[in-house]
Amino acid sequence: MDVLELIRVGDMEIAVRIWHPEATRTLVAWHGLARHGGDFADLARELGPGWRILAPDTPGRGFSGWSLVPHQHYLYDHYREVAVAVLDHFDLETVPWLGTSMGGLLGMLLAAEPDTAARIERLILNDVGPELDPDGLAELATYFGVPHRFSRFGDLEVELRRHYTGFGIDSDAAWRRLAQGSARRLPDGSWTYHYDPRIGEQFIHDTPRDTWADWAAIRCPLMVVRGEDSPLLKAESVARMAEAQPGLVSLEVPGCGHAPMLDRKSQVVPIAEFLEVHADARRHRLWQRALERIKAMVSG
């Protein structure tokens, strides 16, 4: 990253990783359940210096604060408050949003709710949607619901390679970087993951939603990226998503499960094209809003 910005949301400090801070266009990229904003470094490189990437660390992850009341803070409603605070901090009236797994569901929630829908200019979901395989969800809840401890850093890297094989990472150097950004040393000298082990309580305390109703309510341009071997988002679910949202753009990534790392041209170029295709439409909408405000002032 080029810049790390710290934002206060209530009693919590939220870290936002930024690439290309001087770029004229902005993309918010939000990570998955037990990851952090650093996962989007390769995406930022592939998109290039024309895009400012804002990648927050969700509370309890990365450089952001841990909650003293996880049953109140490790919930989508609170993540939504954090997201709005981030958008307000950077004066983003409307912005494209890319979300991996949990970050995609958060983007869906923002795009579906009437009071925040206008903030999401277009939405890209990375291996997530309104219908998720229950066995895949149960595996996530089980894995992240217990602490993980490793005697040696190398053991942590081995486990990362096993658990995150779905990322489709294909080089030892990339796995080593992932391990370096995922590790936290414990007082006894052993190693664990960077996140608060209580983030898994989200599966216990969060309130279920009608996510298909959320999906149907969204009015911005939509894209979904699916790992060919995803245990969480099935091909049949993507077909149903397209039936409910006929304008949906979809990309299936070979050799990946949950979730594609968005770290190479074959994955990022279609995303860049989706962002560019709708850029003119965004400018048109902004001009329309400006003209409406001018007309209202004149008529008033």
FENLIN-V266754 format. One record per pair of residues at least 12 apart in sequence whose ideal C-beta (glycine too) atoms are under 10 Angstrom apart, sorted by the first residue. I is the first residue (numbers start at 1). GAP is how many residues later the second one is. D is the distance in whole Angstrom. If there is no record, write none. Layout:
i->{I;I}
gap->{GAP;GAP}
d->{D;D}
This chain:
i->{1;1;1;1;1;1;1;1;1;1;1;1;1;1;2;2;2;2;2;2;2;2;2;2;3;3;3;3;3;3;3;3;3;4;4;4;4;4;4;4;5;5;5;5;5;5;5;5;6;6;6;7;7;7;7;7;7;7;7;8;8;8;9;9;9;9;9;9;9;9;9;9;9;9;10;10;10;10;10;10;10;10;11;11;11;11;11;12;12;12;12;12;12;12;12;12;12;12;12;13;13;13;13;13;13;14;14;14;14;14;14;14;14;14;14;14;14;14;15;15;15;15;15;15;15;15;15;15;15;15;15;16;16;16;16;16;16;16;16;16;16;16;17;17;17;17;17;17;17;17;17;17;17;17;17;17;17;17;18;18;18;18;18;18;18;18;19;19;19;19;19;19;19;19;19;19;19;19;19;20;20;20;20;20;20;20;20;20;21;21;21;22;22;23;23;23;23;23;23;23;23;24;24;24;25;25;25;25;25;25;25;25;25;25;25;26;26;26;26;26;26;26;26;26;26;27;27;27;27;27;27;27;27;27;27;27;27;27;27;27;27;27;27;27;28;28;28;28;28;28;28;28;28;28;28;28;28;28;28;28;28;28;28;28;28;28;29;29;29;29;29;29;29;29;29;29;29;29;29;29;29;29;29;29;30;30;30;30;30;30;30;30;30;30;30;30;30;30;30;30;30;30;30;30;30;30;31;31;31;31;31;31;31;31;31;31;31;31;31;31;31;32;32;32;32;32;32;32;32;32;32;32;32;32;32;32;33;33;33;33;33;33;33;33;33;33;33;33;33;33;33;33;34;34;34;34;34;34;34;34;34;34;34;34;34;34;34;34;34;34;34;35;35;35;35;35;35;35;35;35;35;35;35;35;35;35;35;35;36;36;36;36;36;36;36;36;36;36;36;36;36;37;37;37;37;37;37;37;37;37;37;37;38;38;38;38;38;38;38;38;38;38;38;39;39;39;39;39;39;39;39;39;39;39;39;40;40;40;40;40;40;40;40;40;41;41;41;41;41;42;42;42;42;42;42;42;42;42;43;43;43;43;43;43;43;43;43;43;43;43;44;44;45;45;46;46;46;46;46;46;46;46;46;46;47;47;47;47;47;47;47;48;48;50;51;51;51;52;52;53;54;54;54;54;54;54;54;55;55;56;56;56;56;56;56;57;57;57;58;58;58;58;58;58;58;58;58;58;58;59;59;59;59;59;59;59;59;59;60;60;60;60;60;60;60;60;60;60;61;61;61;61;61;61;62;62;62;62;63;64;64;64;65;66;66;66;66;66;67;67;67;67;70;70;70;70;70;70;70;70;70;71;71;71;71;71;71;72;73;73;73;73;73;73;74;74;74;74;74;74;74;74;74;74;75;75;75;75;75;76;76;76;76;76;76;76;76;76;76;77;77;77;78;78;79;79;79;79;79;79;79;79;80;80;80;80;80;80;82;83;83;83;83;83;83;83;83;83;83;84;84;84;84;87;87;87;87;88;92;92;93;93;93;93;93;94;94;94;94;94;94;94;94;94;94;94;95;95;95;95;95;96;96;96;96;96;96;96;96;96;96;96;96;96;96;97;97;97;97;97;97;97;97;97;97;98;98;98;98;98;98;98;98;98;98;98;99;99;99;99;99;99;100;100;100;100;100;100;100;100;100;100;100;100;101;101;101;101;101;101;101;101;101;101;102;102;102;102;103;103;103;103;104;104;104;104;104;104;104;104;104;104;104;105;105;105;105;105;105;105;105;106;107;107;107;107;107;107;107;107;107;108;108;108;108;108;108;108;108;108;108;108;108;108;109;109;109;110;110;110;111;111;111;111;111;111;111;111;112;112;112;112;112;112;112;112;112;112;112;113;113;114;117;117;117;117;118;118;118;118;119;120;120;120;120;121;121;121;121;121;121;121;121;121;122;122;122;122;122;122;122;122;122;122;122;122;123;123;123;123;123;123;124;124;124;124;124;124;124;124;124;124;124;124;125;125;125;125;125;125;125;125;125;125;125;125;126;126;126;126;126;126;126;126;126;126;126;126;126;126;126;127;127;127;127;127;127;127;127;127;127;127;127;127;127;127;128;128;128;128;128;128;128;128;128;128;129;129;129;129;129;129;129;129;129;129;129;129;129;129;130;130;130;130;130;130;130;130;130;130;130;130;130;130;130;131;131;131;131;131;131;131;131;131;131;131;132;132;132;132;132;132;132;132;133;133;133;133;133;133;133;133;134;135;135;136;136;136;136;136;136;136;137;137;137;138;139;139;139;139;140;140;140;140;140;141;141;141;141;141;142;142;143;143;144;144;144;144;144;144;144;144;144;144;145;145;145;145;145;145;145;145;146;146;147;147;147;147;147;147;148;148;148;148;148;148;149;149;149;149;149;149;149;150;150;150;150;150;150;151;151;151;151;152;152;152;153;153;153;153;153;153;153;154;154;155;155;156;156;156;156;156;156;156;156;156;157;157;157;157;157;157;157;157;157;158;158;159;159;159;159;160;160;160;160;160;160;160;161;161;161;163;164;164;164;164;164;164;165;165;165;165;166;166;166;166;166;166;166;166;166;166;166;166;167;167;167;167;167;167;167;167;167;168;168;168;168;168;168;168;168;168;168;168;168;168;168;168;169;169;169;170;170;170;170;171;174;174;178;179;181;182;182;212;212;212;213;215;215;215;215;215;216;216;218;218;218;219;220;220;220;220;221;221;221;221;221;221;221;221;221;221;222;222;222;222;222;222;222;222;222;223;223;223;223;223;223;223;223;223;223;223;223;224;224;224;224;224;224;224;224;224;224;225;225;225;225;225;225;225;225;225;225;225;225;225;225;226;226;226;226;226;226;226;226;226;226;226;227;227;227;227;227;227;227;227;227;227;228;228;228;228;228;228;228;229;229;229;229;229;229;230;230;230;230;230;230;230;231;231;232;232;232;233;233;233;235;235;238;238;238;249;249;249;249;249;249;250;251;251;251;251;251;251;251;253;253;253;254}
gap->{14;15;16;17;18;19;20;36;37;39;40;43;52;54;15;16;17;18;19;20;42;47;50;51;13;14;15;16;17;18;19;49;51;12;13;14;33;53;58;59;12;13;16;49;51;81;84;85;57;58;59;49;57;75;78;79;81;82;83;57;77;81;50;55;56;64;69;72;73;74;75;76;77;80;49;55;57;63;68;71;72;75;54;56;57;58;62;47;48;52;53;54;55;56;61;66;69;70;73;44;46;50;51;52;53;42;43;44;45;48;49;50;51;68;69;71;72;75;21;22;23;40;41;42;43;44;46;47;48;49;50;12;21;38;39;40;41;47;48;70;73;74;12;14;19;20;21;22;23;24;27;36;37;38;39;40;45;46;19;26;34;35;36;37;38;72;18;21;22;24;25;26;28;30;32;33;34;35;36;24;25;27;28;29;30;31;32;33;31;32;33;27;30;21;24;25;26;27;28;29;30;26;27;28;22;25;26;27;28;70;71;250;251;254;257;25;26;27;28;61;64;66;69;70;95;13;16;17;20;24;25;26;27;28;68;69;70;71;94;95;97;244;245;248;12;24;25;26;27;28;55;58;59;62;64;67;68;69;70;71;75;79;82;91;92;93;14;15;18;22;24;25;26;27;67;68;69;70;71;74;78;95;97;233;24;25;26;27;28;49;52;53;56;67;68;69;70;71;72;73;74;75;76;77;80;96;24;25;26;27;30;31;68;69;70;71;72;73;75;95;228;26;29;67;68;69;70;71;72;73;94;95;96;108;226;227;25;28;67;68;69;70;72;107;108;110;111;162;166;167;169;170;24;26;27;67;68;106;109;110;114;129;130;148;159;160;161;162;163;165;166;22;23;26;27;65;66;67;68;129;132;143;146;147;158;159;160;224;19;20;21;22;24;25;26;27;28;145;146;158;159;16;17;18;19;20;21;24;25;26;27;66;17;19;23;24;25;139;140;142;143;144;156;16;23;61;64;128;139;142;143;220;222;223;224;13;14;15;58;60;63;221;222;223;12;14;136;140;222;127;132;135;219;220;221;222;225;226;12;55;57;83;218;219;220;221;224;225;228;229;218;224;218;223;216;217;218;219;220;221;222;223;225;226;51;215;221;222;224;225;228;220;224;222;45;221;224;38;43;45;32;33;35;36;38;41;43;43;48;23;26;27;29;30;47;25;137;138;15;16;20;21;24;25;44;45;48;137;141;14;15;16;19;20;23;136;137;140;13;14;134;135;136;137;138;139;141;142;13;132;133;134;135;138;119;120;132;133;131;18;131;132;131;129;130;131;132;133;129;131;132;134;126;127;128;129;130;131;132;134;135;127;130;131;133;134;135;133;123;125;126;128;129;132;122;124;125;126;127;128;129;130;131;132;126;127;130;131;132;26;29;30;32;33;34;126;130;131;133;32;129;130;124;128;23;24;26;27;30;31;123;127;26;29;30;33;35;36;24;14;16;20;23;24;26;27;33;36;37;26;31;32;35;23;29;32;33;31;27;29;25;26;28;193;196;23;24;25;26;27;28;126;188;191;192;195;24;25;26;27;187;24;25;26;27;28;124;125;127;175;178;179;182;183;186;13;14;22;23;24;25;26;27;28;123;24;25;26;27;28;125;127;164;173;176;177;24;25;26;27;28;29;24;25;26;27;28;67;125;158;159;160;161;162;24;25;26;27;31;39;131;132;157;158;26;38;97;100;22;23;25;156;19;20;21;22;23;24;25;120;121;129;155;20;23;24;25;27;104;106;109;22;13;15;16;17;18;19;21;111;113;12;15;17;20;21;22;101;103;106;107;109;110;114;100;102;105;13;104;108;12;103;104;106;107;108;109;111;18;97;98;99;101;102;103;104;105;106;107;101;104;103;100;101;102;103;101;102;167;171;101;98;99;100;101;99;100;154;157;158;160;161;164;165;98;99;100;101;127;152;153;155;156;157;159;160;95;97;98;99;100;101;97;98;99;100;101;125;127;138;146;147;150;151;90;97;98;99;100;101;108;113;116;123;125;134;97;98;99;100;101;107;125;127;132;133;134;135;136;141;145;39;97;98;99;100;103;104;105;106;126;129;130;131;132;133;83;96;97;98;102;104;105;109;130;131;82;83;86;93;95;97;103;104;105;108;109;111;112;119;79;80;81;82;83;84;85;86;88;103;107;110;111;114;115;80;81;84;101;102;103;105;106;107;109;110;79;98;99;100;101;102;105;126;97;98;99;100;101;103;104;125;98;96;97;94;95;96;97;98;121;122;66;94;95;65;24;92;93;119;60;63;91;92;118;59;60;61;62;63;58;61;20;57;19;49;51;53;54;55;56;57;58;59;52;53;54;55;56;57;58;59;51;54;39;45;46;50;51;53;15;43;44;45;47;49;37;39;41;42;43;44;48;33;36;40;41;42;43;37;38;39;40;37;38;39;23;26;27;30;32;37;38;25;37;35;36;23;24;26;27;28;34;35;36;37;15;18;19;21;22;23;25;26;34;17;21;20;23;32;34;15;16;18;19;22;23;33;14;17;18;30;14;18;93;94;95;97;64;91;92;93;61;63;64;65;66;89;90;91;92;93;94;95;60;89;90;91;92;93;94;95;96;59;60;61;85;86;87;88;89;91;92;93;94;95;96;99;87;92;94;85;91;93;94;92;87;89;83;12;13;12;13;28;29;32;31;25;26;29;30;33;28;29;26;27;30;26;27;58;61;62;24;26;27;28;53;54;56;57;60;61;19;20;22;23;25;26;27;28;52;24;25;26;27;28;47;48;50;51;52;54;55;13;14;17;18;21;24;25;26;27;28;13;24;25;26;27;28;31;34;35;37;42;45;46;49;12;15;24;25;26;27;30;31;32;33;34;25;26;27;28;29;30;31;32;33;34;24;25;26;27;28;29;32;24;25;26;27;28;29;22;23;26;27;28;29;30;26;27;25;26;27;24;25;26;15;17;12;13;14;21;22;24;25;28;29;20;15;16;18;19;20;22;23;13;14;17;12}
d->{10;9;4;6;6;10;9;8;7;9;7;8;9;8;9;6;5;7;6;9;9;10;9;9;8;8;4;8;9;5;10;10;10;7;6;7;9;9;10;7;8;6;9;9;9;9;8;9;8;9;10;8;9;8;6;6;9;5;9;9;8;9;8;9;9;10;9;7;5;10;9;5;8;9;10;10;10;9;9;8;9;9;8;9;8;9;9;5;9;7;4;9;7;9;7;9;10;8;10;10;9;8;6;5;10;6;7;8;7;10;9;5;7;6;10;7;7;9;8;7;10;9;7;5;10;10;9;6;4;5;9;9;7;6;7;5;8;9;9;6;8;8;9;10;8;4;6;10;8;8;9;8;8;5;8;7;8;8;9;9;7;7;6;8;10;9;10;8;7;9;4;8;9;9;8;7;4;9;8;7;10;8;8;5;8;6;5;7;6;9;9;8;7;10;9;9;6;6;5;4;8;7;9;8;9;6;5;7;10;9;8;8;10;8;10;7;5;8;6;10;7;6;6;8;10;9;9;9;7;5;7;6;7;9;7;5;8;6;10;10;9;9;10;7;10;10;8;5;8;8;8;7;7;9;8;5;7;5;7;8;9;8;10;10;9;10;6;8;10;10;6;7;5;9;9;8;5;8;8;7;10;9;9;9;9;7;6;10;7;9;10;7;9;7;7;4;7;9;8;3;8;9;6;7;10;10;7;8;8;7;7;8;8;6;8;7;5;10;10;9;10;9;10;8;5;3;5;6;8;10;8;9;8;9;8;6;9;9;9;6;5;9;10;6;9;10;6;9;7;8;8;9;10;9;7;9;9;8;8;5;10;9;10;9;7;9;5;10;10;7;8;9;9;7;8;7;8;9;9;9;10;9;9;8;10;9;8;9;8;9;5;8;10;5;3;8;8;7;8;6;8;9;8;3;6;5;8;8;6;8;9;9;7;8;10;7;9;9;9;10;5;9;9;8;10;7;10;9;8;8;10;10;7;8;9;6;9;5;8;9;10;9;7;9;9;9;8;9;8;10;8;9;7;7;4;7;9;8;9;8;10;10;8;5;7;10;8;6;8;10;10;10;9;9;8;7;7;6;10;8;4;8;9;8;10;9;6;10;8;6;8;9;8;9;9;8;8;9;10;9;7;9;10;6;8;8;10;9;9;9;7;8;10;5;9;10;9;9;10;9;10;6;7;9;7;8;8;9;8;5;7;10;7;7;6;10;8;9;7;6;10;6;4;9;7;5;10;9;10;9;7;5;7;7;8;10;6;8;9;9;10;9;9;9;4;10;8;9;7;8;9;10;7;10;4;7;9;5;8;10;8;9;6;9;8;5;10;8;10;10;10;10;10;10;8;7;5;8;6;5;10;10;7;8;9;6;6;5;8;8;7;6;10;6;10;8;6;8;8;9;8;8;10;10;8;9;9;5;8;10;9;10;7;6;6;8;10;7;9;9;10;9;6;8;9;6;8;8;10;8;9;6;7;9;9;6;9;9;7;9;8;7;9;9;9;10;6;6;7;4;9;9;7;8;8;10;7;7;6;9;10;8;5;5;8;7;9;9;10;10;9;6;8;9;8;7;7;8;5;8;7;5;7;9;9;9;8;4;8;7;9;9;8;7;10;9;8;7;6;6;10;7;9;8;4;7;7;10;9;9;5;8;9;8;9;7;6;5;9;9;7;9;7;5;8;9;10;8;9;8;8;10;8;8;4;6;8;4;8;8;9;9;9;8;6;9;9;9;9;8;9;10;6;10;5;8;7;10;9;9;10;9;7;7;8;8;7;9;7;5;7;9;7;9;8;9;6;8;10;10;5;8;9;8;5;8;6;8;10;9;10;9;8;4;7;8;4;5;9;8;8;8;8;7;7;8;9;9;10;10;10;8;9;5;10;6;8;10;8;9;9;6;8;10;5;4;7;7;10;7;7;9;5;9;9;8;7;6;7;5;7;9;9;8;5;8;7;9;9;9;10;6;7;8;10;8;7;5;7;9;8;10;9;10;10;10;9;8;5;9;9;9;10;9;9;5;6;9;7;9;9;8;8;6;6;5;5;10;6;5;8;8;8;5;4;6;10;8;9;9;9;7;6;10;9;7;8;9;7;10;6;8;9;5;9;5;7;8;5;10;9;9;4;5;8;6;4;9;10;10;8;8;7;8;10;7;7;9;10;8;8;9;4;9;7;8;8;10;10;5;6;9;8;10;8;6;6;7;6;10;8;10;10;7;9;8;4;4;8;9;9;7;8;9;7;9;10;7;9;10;8;8;9;8;9;6;10;9;4;9;9;9;7;8;10;9;8;8;10;7;4;10;9;8;8;9;9;4;8;10;7;8;7;8;10;7;9;4;9;10;9;9;6;6;10;8;7;9;5;7;5;9;10;8;9;6;4;7;9;10;9;6;8;10;8;7;10;7;9;6;9;10;5;9;9;9;7;6;10;7;6;10;9;5;8;8;10;6;7;8;4;9;9;8;9;10;9;9;10;10;9;7;10;6;5;6;9;9;6;9;9;10;7;9;9;9;9;9;9;9;7;10;6;7;7;8;9;10;6;3;4;7;8;9;9;7;8;8;7;7;5;10;8;7;9;9;7;9;5;4;8;9;6;6;10;8;9;9;9;6;7;8;10;9;9;10;8;7;9;9;7;6;9;8;9;7;10;9;7;6;7;10;5;8;9;7;10;10;10;9;10;10;10;7;9;8;7;9;8;5;7;9;8;9;10;5;7;5;7;9;9;10;7;4;7;7;8;7;10;5;9;10;9;9;6;6;9;9;6;8;5;7;9;10;9;8;5;8;6;9;8;6;7;7;8;7;10;6;10;7;7;5;7;9;10;9;9;8;8;5;9;8;4;5;6;6;5;10;5;6;5;7;6;8;9;9;9;8;7;4;8;9;9;8;5;5;7;9;6;6;8;5;8;10;7;8;10;8;6;10;8;8;9;9;6;8;10;10;9;8;10;5;8;10;9;8;6;9;9}
